[in-house]
């Protein structure tokens, strides 16, 4: 009798274990395609990997069911790798960075029953593609307000890459955010495709003491500021993570005021959790073009504005932030 009772308990235990969510999750095959460079870049790949690791631990995923790929950056290599993953029946394929847009557009047509996701892009119009983007303009607006309030000279600057389509809007949003915190602030904005170091020097010479930069081609902006800072003068740089990975270096931290952070890690973690739950992240982003996914913002925590010092943002900036989250601030379009 005791043996039968023990056997019954074991059977019940095994049946409930086999049906548990964590065990079921182990059967789901998930793949992630990193941008060129892979992990260790201090940027988008490291953040995406962080989200993957959290998801693996949280959902008890088997590492045998998780595949990580790294592209060399060419279109041909991207296509080869993502097609390989789809052919091998990975249910969710996450592509890190806008550089994968053309690849995802092509391969998602070939494999309509596979769920794809692309992070930091919202241009792929397919129902089996989750476009995960960021309301970066919200962060830049709030950052501008914080810089305007912190400036001792009453002059702040914006430096952007002319080749980036969104930069014109960012510059305009920056000016609006600055005035929202300090109506008397003077803003100097410059969009460039070269000679960025000269512009930094010009802004510093004009009395600018806080600069926000979206320039991500090199660390010229921050290195020029670091070289100009002395005992009698201190100019601080603020920027965008993870795009400007060099902001994570020691020289960057010492000369920074704040960062606007796009949380690639949260995007990856939530994509995987949603897939395990048998769902997809398919909010309507553009009904006319048929683009679906999710646009992270300040309200949902997918976009953060943080002081590098670790201090809390000033009360006035927190009030402006609350207004953005409540939808009361709508100055984000040209």
N, C-alpha and C positions, 0 to 999 in steps of 0.2 A: 504493500500500500504506500509506504514511504517513497519507494522508488518511482511509482507511478506519479505521485504528487510532484516529486522533483522533476521528472520528465515533462510534466505539464507546465511547470514554472519556466523551464528552459525554453519550451516551445512558444510560450507567451512572450518571453523576453526577446527571442529571435524575431518573432513576427512584428513586434512593435519597433524593434531596432531597424529592421529592413524598411519599414514605412516612414521612418523619421525623416524630417526635412533635410538634415545634414547629410544623411546617407543618399537620399535622392539627388542631392546637389552634386554628389561625387560623379554621377553619370553624365552630367552636362559638360560638353566639350567647349571650352572658351579659348579664344586666341587673341593675342594683342600684337599689333605691328607697330614697332617704334620708329621714330624718325631717325635719320642718319646720325650715327654716333652712338646710339643706344644708351643704355644705363651708364651713369657716371658723368653725365653732361651738366649736372647742376641746374638743369632746366626742365623742359617739358617731359623728357623721357623719365627722369628720376621721379617727377611728381606722379606720372601715370603709373610707374612701377610701385610707388608707395600705396596708391589706391588698390592696385592689384593684390598686393601682399595683405592689405587689410581685408579685402574681400575673401581671399583664400582662407584666412584665419577665421573670419566671422562665419562663413558658410561651410567650413570644414571641407573645402574642395580638395580633391586629390590632385597633386602636381602632375600626375600622369595625364590628366584631362585638361591641362593648361599648357598652351604652346606660345612661346615668345619668339618674335621674329624681328630682325633689324634690317632696314633697307640701306642700300648704298646711296640713295637719293635720286637715282634715275627713274624715269617713268617705267622703263622696261622691267627693272628689278622690282619695283613696287607691284606691278601687275602680276609678275611671275609668283611673287610670294603670297599675295592675297588670293590669287586663283588657286594656288596649292592648298591653302587653308580651307577654302570653300569646297574644293574637291574631296578633301579629307573629312568633310562633314562636321566641321566645327560649327555649332549652332549660333554662336555670337562671335563676330570678328570685329575687334575694336582697332581702329586706325588712329594713330596719334599725330595730330597736326594737319593743317590745311593742305599741305603738300600731297596728301592722299586723295584729294577731292576727285580728280579725274579718274584715278584708279577705282575708287569706290563707285563712281558713276557707271563705269564700264562693267565691273564684275558683279555688281548688284543686279544688273539686267540678266546676266548669264545664270545667276543662281537666285531666283526669286523667292525660294523657300528658306534662304539663309538670312539671318538678321545681321546687318552691318551697322556700325556706328563710327562716326568720325568726330573727333574732338577739335574744337576751335574753328569750326566752319559751319555754315548753313546755306550751302548752295546745291546740295544733291537732292533732286526731286524724285525720290522713289519711296514707295510705302514700306519697303523693307530696310530703310536706312534711317537711323536716328542721328540727326545733326545736332551736336551739342556745342552751343556757342556761348559767348559771354557778353553781357551788357557792359562792355568796357567803358563806354561813355559815362555811365553812372559813377564808376570809380574815379574817372578823370575829373568829373565835375566836383565830386567831394574832395579829391586831392587838391584841386585848385583853391577851393574854399579854405582848406587847412593851410596851404602855403601862403595865401593872402593874409590870413590871420597871424601867421607866425613871422612874416617878413618884418624886419626892423627898418629897412630902408623904404618900404612902401613900393618896391619894384620887384616883380617876379617875371620869370621867363618860361617859354615853352619852345622846345626844339623837337621837330618831327622829321620823319623820312618822307620826302616828296613822292617817292615811288609807291608808297602805300595808299591805297584808295581811301581808307578811313581817316587818314591823317588830317585832312582839311576839316572834317567834322570834329575831330578831337580838339583841334586848335580853337575852334569856335566855342565848343562846350567848355573848354578850359577857361576862356575869358568870361563866360557867363557864370561859372562856378566861383571864380575869383571875386567878381563884383557882388555876388550873393553874400559873401562874408565881409567884404570891405569895399564899400562904394567908391572909396578914394584910391584904391589900388591901381598901379600902372602896370600893364601887361605888355611884354614884348614877345611876339610869336614869330618863329621863323621855320619854314619848311625847306629842307635842303636835300640835295643828292650827293653833295661832296663838301669839302672844307668845313666840316662840322666843328673842328677844333677852333677855327678862327671865329666862328659865331659864338662859341662859348666864351672866348676871351672878350669879344665885343660886348656881350651881355654883362659880364663881370665888370668891365670898365665903365659901363653906363650906370652901375650902382645896383644891379640885380643881385639879390642875396639868396634867392630860392629859385631853382630851375627844375622844371619837370620835363623829362625827355622820354620819347618813345623810340629813339634811335637804337636799333638792335643789331646793326651790321658789325659794330665793333664797340670797344669800351672807350672810344675817344672822348666822349662827353665826360664820363666820370673820371678818367685819368687826367684830363685837362683841368678839371675842377680841383682834383687832389693836388696837382702840381702848383696851382695858384694859391691854395690855402696856406696862410702863414699865421703868425701869432697875432697880427693886427687885424686880419680879415678872415672871415669864414663864410664860404658859400656852400650851401647844401644842395644835393641832388636828390630827386625823387623819380621813380620810374615804375616799370611794368614787369612783373614776374608772372610766369617763368620765361617770357620772351627774352628779357635782358638777364641771362643767367649770370653774367659777370657781377651783378649787384650782390650776389651771394658771397663774393670774395671779400677777404678782410679789408682791403683798401676801399671797397664799396661801402661796407657797413660804417666805417669811420666818417665818411663824408655824406651820408644819407640822412634825409629827414623822414620820408615815409615811402611805402610801396603799395601799389595796387596789385593784388594777387588774384590770378585766375586759377581756380582750384581744379586742375586736371585730375588730381587725386580723388576728389569727391565725385567727379563725373564718372571715372572708371569704376569706383566702388558702387555707385548707384546703378550703373548700367548692369553690372553683374548681379546685384541683388534683385533687380527687376526681372532679369532673364530667369533667374532661379525660381522666382515667384510665378513664372509662366506668363509674364507680361512684357511690354516693350515701352520705351520712352518715346512717345509719338504725339506730343503736343503739336497743335497747329502753329507753325511759325510763319508760313506764307500760304494762305489758302488759294490764291490765284496761281502760284507756281507749283503748288503741291509739295511743299517742303515741311517736313515734320521732325520733331525731336524735342529739345528743351533749351531755353535760353537762360542761363544762370545769371543771377543778379545779386544786389546787396541784400534784398529781402530774404532769399532762400539760402544765403550763406555761401553761394558758389563764387561770389566775388567779394573780396575783402580789401579794406583800406586800413593799414596798420602803421603806427609810428615805429620806426626802427629801434628806438630807445626802449620800447616795450610799455611806454606810458599809455594811459587812456587818452583818446582824442578829446580836445577841449569841448566844453559843454555846448558852445555855439555850433560846432561842427557835428556833434551828436544830434542836435536839433535838426540841422539840415539833412543829416542822414535819415532821420525818422521821417522827414517830409518826403524824401525820395522813396523810401520803402512803402509809404502810404499812398504813393501815386500823386502826391500834390505838386511835385516838381516835374515838369514836362519839357524842359529846355534842352533836350538831347538831340534834336534834329536841326540841320542847317536852316 
